[in-house]
């Protein structure tokens, strides 16, 4: 857990103002799942919710939403954004490695651009915690950076830190996974409905791992 804990102060600094990666519109992949009825209104957990815009989208679609983020500054911003939109969301500042402390169960859990901030030694515990609070038959959506992403001009490298000259603080930890290693991580706990490599534009185009799953 040390890697993510060491980054906590960096995330607080990032969210002193709007984060460079914050998007007010939800990813089209999430929208498609909702619009096609693959995910219906239920209790949903947005892990690494940032400034809360994806949570706000889901709340507007009738979901009972809880959003968690390690940054207290991000949660403050999320609460203000939700209030502006007139939607009720339960936002909690907490370490995402402690999801098992949430006294609730969810029909849908998703994280968007979070897993690459969780280093491999902590991933098994993280996924186990997701599984604990996801209802049987519940759905889980995960998107994270793939090793082939050209991010920081380091295509093919797994461990990467933000170098000087970038829009996010120097030294922020990332781990860029292969599709196969995430399949191996998820397979013991979930039925993988769809696992594929996609391209998503955040600050710039990224090659990413997309997984849509169901708990056994």
C-alpha positions as CSV (number, residue, x, y, z in Angstrom):
1,X,0.0,0.0,0.0
2,X,3.0,2.3,0.4
3,X,3.0,3.4,-3.2
4,X,-0.5,4.8,-3.2
5,X,-0.1,6.3,0.3
6,X,3.0,8.1,-0.9
7,X,1.0,9.6,-3.7
8,X,-1.7,10.9,-1.4
9,X,-0.1,14.3,-0.9
10,X,0.4,14.6,-4.7
11,X,-3.3,13.9,-5.3
12,X,-4.2,16.5,-2.7
13,X,-2.0,19.0,-4.5
14,X,-3.5,18.1,-7.8
15,X,-7.1,18.7,-6.6
16,X,-6.4,22.1,-5.0
17,X,-7.7,23.1,-8.4
18,X,-9.4,21.2,-11.2
19,X,-7.3,18.2,-12.1
20,X,-5.9,18.2,-15.6
21,X,-7.6,14.8,-16.3
22,X,-11.1,15.9,-15.0
23,X,-13.8,15.4,-17.6
24,X,-17.4,16.7,-17.1
25,X,-18.8,14.2,-19.6
26,X,-18.7,10.5,-18.8
27,X,-16.8,8.1,-21.0
28,X,-18.8,6.8,-23.9
29,X,-18.1,3.2,-22.8
30,X,-19.9,3.9,-19.5
31,X,-22.7,5.7,-21.3
32,X,-23.2,2.8,-23.7
33,X,-23.6,0.3,-20.8
34,X,-26.3,2.5,-19.3
35,X,-28.1,3.3,-22.5
36,X,-28.2,-0.3,-23.7
37,X,-29.5,-1.6,-20.4
38,X,-26.5,-3.7,-19.6
39,X,-26.4,-1.8,-16.3
40,X,-29.7,-0.8,-14.8
41,X,-30.3,1.7,-11.9
42,X,-29.0,0.2,-8.7
43,X,-26.6,1.0,-5.9
44,X,-23.3,2.0,-7.5
45,X,-19.8,2.7,-6.2
46,X,-17.6,5.1,-8.1
47,X,-14.0,4.2,-7.0
48,X,-11.5,7.1,-7.5
49,X,-14.4,9.4,-8.2
50,X,-12.3,12.6,-8.4
51,X,-14.4,15.7,-8.8
52,X,-17.6,13.6,-9.1
53,X,-18.8,14.1,-12.7
54,X,-19.3,10.4,-13.5
55,X,-21.1,10.0,-10.2
56,X,-23.3,12.9,-11.1
57,X,-24.1,11.4,-14.5
58,X,-25.2,8.1,-12.9
59,X,-27.3,9.9,-10.2
60,X,-29.1,11.7,-13.0
61,X,-29.9,8.3,-14.5
62,X,-31.6,7.1,-11.3
63,X,-28.7,5.3,-9.6
64,X,-28.1,5.4,-5.9
65,X,-24.4,6.6,-6.0
66,X,-21.5,6.5,-3.5
67,X,-18.2,8.0,-4.7
68,X,-14.9,7.5,-2.9
69,X,-11.5,9.1,-3.5
70,X,-8.3,9.3,-1.5
71,X,-8.1,13.0,-1.9
72,X,-10.2,15.2,0.5
73,X,-9.8,18.1,-1.9
74,X,-11.4,16.0,-4.7
75,X,-14.3,15.1,-2.4
76,X,-14.9,18.7,-1.5
77,X,-15.0,19.5,-5.2
78,X,-17.3,16.6,-5.9
79,X,-19.8,17.7,-3.3
80,X,-19.9,21.2,-4.7
81,X,-20.4,19.9,-8.2
82,X,-23.2,17.6,-7.1
83,X,-24.9,20.4,-5.3
84,X,-24.8,22.6,-8.4
85,X,-26.5,19.8,-10.4
86,X,-29.1,19.2,-7.7
87,X,-28.3,15.5,-7.2
88,X,-27.8,13.6,-4.0
89,X,-24.6,11.5,-3.8
90,X,-22.7,10.0,-0.9
91,X,-19.1,11.1,-1.3
92,X,-16.5,9.7,1.0
93,X,-12.8,10.6,1.4
94,X,-11.0,7.3,2.0
95,X,-8.2,5.1,0.9
96,X,-9.4,2.9,-2.0
97,X,-7.4,0.0,-0.5
98,X,-10.0,-0.1,2.4
99,X,-13.2,-0.6,0.4
100,X,-14.1,-3.6,2.6
101,X,-14.7,-1.0,5.4
102,X,-17.8,0.2,3.6
103,X,-20.8,-1.2,5.2
104,X,-22.9,-1.7,2.1
105,X,-23.3,-3.8,-1.0
106,X,-23.5,-2.7,-4.6
107,X,-25.0,-3.9,-7.8
108,X,-22.4,-2.0,-9.9
109,X,-18.8,-0.9,-9.1
110,X,-16.6,0.9,-11.5
111,X,-13.2,2.7,-11.6
112,X,-12.0,4.7,-14.5
113,X,-8.3,5.4,-14.8
114,X,-7.6,4.2,-11.3
115,X,-6.0,0.8,-11.4
116,X,-2.7,2.1,-12.9
117,X,-2.2,4.0,-9.6
118,X,-2.4,0.7,-7.6
119,X,0.9,-1.2,-7.7
120,X,0.9,-5.0,-8.4
121,X,1.6,-6.1,-4.8
122,X,-1.6,-4.4,-3.7
123,X,-3.9,-5.3,-6.6
124,X,-5.0,-8.7,-5.3
125,X,-6.2,-7.2,-2.0
126,X,-7.9,-4.4,-3.9
127,X,-9.8,-6.8,-6.2
128,X,-10.8,-9.0,-3.2
129,X,-12.3,-6.0,-1.5
130,X,-14.2,-5.0,-4.6
131,X,-15.6,-8.6,-4.7
132,X,-16.6,-8.5,-1.0
133,X,-18.9,-5.5,-1.5
134,X,-20.3,-6.4,-4.9
135,X,-23.5,-8.4,-4.9
136,X,-23.6,-11.8,-6.6
137,X,-24.3,-11.2,-10.2
138,X,-23.2,-7.5,-9.8
139,X,-21.2,-5.8,-12.6
140,X,-17.7,-4.4,-12.4
141,X,-16.1,-2.0,-14.9
142,X,-12.4,-1.3,-14.9
143,X,-10.3,0.9,-17.3
144,X,-6.6,1.5,-16.8
145,X,-3.5,2.2,-18.9
146,X,-2.0,-0.5,-21.1
147,X,1.8,-1.1,-21.3
148,X,1.7,-0.1,-25.0
149,X,0.4,3.4,-24.1
150,X,2.9,6.1,-25.3
151,X,2.4,8.0,-22.0
152,X,5.5,9.9,-20.9
153,X,7.2,8.6,-24.1
154,X,7.9,5.3,-22.4
155,X,5.9,2.8,-24.5
156,X,6.4,-0.8,-23.2
157,X,7.6,0.2,-19.8
158,X,5.5,-1.0,-16.9
159,X,6.5,1.2,-13.9
160,X,6.5,4.9,-14.8
161,X,6.7,8.1,-12.8
162,X,5.5,11.5,-14.0
163,X,8.7,13.2,-15.4
164,X,9.4,17.0,-15.3
165,X,7.6,19.1,-17.8
166,X,4.2,17.4,-17.4
167,X,0.9,18.9,-16.3
168,X,0.7,16.6,-13.2
169,X,3.2,16.7,-10.3
170,X,6.6,15.1,-10.8
171,X,6.9,11.6,-9.4
172,X,3.3,10.4,-9.5
173,X,3.4,6.6,-9.6
174,X,1.9,4.6,-12.5
175,X,1.9,0.9,-13.4
176,X,1.0,0.1,-17.0
177,X,-0.5,-3.4,-17.3
178,X,-0.8,-5.9,-20.1
179,X,-4.3,-7.2,-20.9
180,X,-3.2,-10.7,-20.0
181,X,-2.0,-9.9,-16.5
182,X,-5.3,-8.1,-15.7
183,X,-7.2,-11.1,-17.0
184,X,-5.2,-13.3,-14.6
185,X,-6.0,-10.8,-11.7
186,X,-9.8,-10.7,-12.4
187,X,-10.5,-14.3,-13.5
188,X,-10.6,-16.0,-10.1
189,X,-13.3,-13.5,-8.9
190,X,-15.3,-12.5,-12.0
191,X,-16.7,-13.7,-15.3
192,X,-15.1,-11.4,-17.9
193,X,-17.9,-10.4,-20.2
194,X,-15.6,-8.2,-22.3
195,X,-11.9,-7.6,-22.1
196,X,-10.2,-5.5,-24.7
197,X,-7.7,-2.8,-25.5
198,X,-9.3,0.6,-26.3
199,X,-8.0,4.1,-26.9
200,X,-9.3,6.9,-24.6
201,X,-8.5,10.6,-24.7
202,X,-7.7,12.0,-21.3
203,X,-5.1,14.7,-21.4
204,X,-3.9,13.0,-24.6
205,X,-4.7,9.7,-26.3
206,X,-4.0,6.6,-24.1
207,X,-4.0,2.9,-24.9
208,X,-6.0,1.3,-22.2
209,X,-7.3,-2.0,-20.8
210,X,-11.1,-2.2,-20.7
211,X,-12.8,-4.9,-18.6
212,X,-16.6,-5.4,-18.1
213,X,-17.2,-8.2,-15.6
214,X,-19.8,-10.0,-13.5
215,X,-19.3,-11.5,-10.0
216,X,-19.8,-15.2,-9.9
